[in-house]
Amino acid sequence: MDATRIIAIRHGETAWNVDTRIQGQLDIPLNDTGRWQAERLARSLAAREAIQVIYTSDLLRAWETARAVSESTGAPLVTEEGLRERGFSVFQGKTFTEIEASLPEEAQRWRTRDPFWAPPGGESLTAMRRRVIETLHTLASRHVGEQIVMVAHGGVMDLLYRAATGQELQAPRTWQLGN
């Protein structure tokens, strides 16, 4: 059986990444460093990889990163809402420190990775995992035997890593997820 090879990429840096501000599903653009990262990534992939298609979250920071790869490789670019970051609702736009100060109980449940808890009006880890894994399987099944790129967000990358390694949602993260 032929497998689909997936190159999973987190978007380039934004000003909010630098500030440790929760972006969630807000549309935040790349900063200068993020655009530089996207261009370097694009050149590297164009020189080394045959890519059938690039799927990207429809949020600007991921789309800008994916667009650079598409322009460099010539692979078509397709937006996919299932690759969006977690919906953080009332946490969006706040720093970790602001959340801990203004919503301490919610911050504690978030920090302990309660898989069924969601920020008020937001998305739980279990709901996000279901969305991301369903999207992954759908995209992979369209490209059996091919190589595709998925450009998404830190939360999506975390779930993909957990799925690949069999780690539970509530297990502490022991790996880095840089831009």
Salt bridges, closest charged atoms under 4 A:
ASP32 OD1 - ARG35 NH2 2.31
GLU49 OE1 - ARG5 NH1 3.04
ASP58 OD1 - ARG84 NE 2.67
GLU71 OE2 - ARG67 NE 3.84
GLU98 OE1 - ARG21 NH1 3.31
GLU100 OE2 - ARG111 NE 3.03
ASP114 OD2 - ARG109 NH2 2.71
GLU123 OE1 - ARG131 NH2 2.96
GLU146 OE1 - HIS143 ND1 2.75
ASP158 OD2 - ARG113 NH2 3.14
ASP158 OD2 - ARG162 NE 2.80
ASP158 OD1 - ARG173 NE 2.99
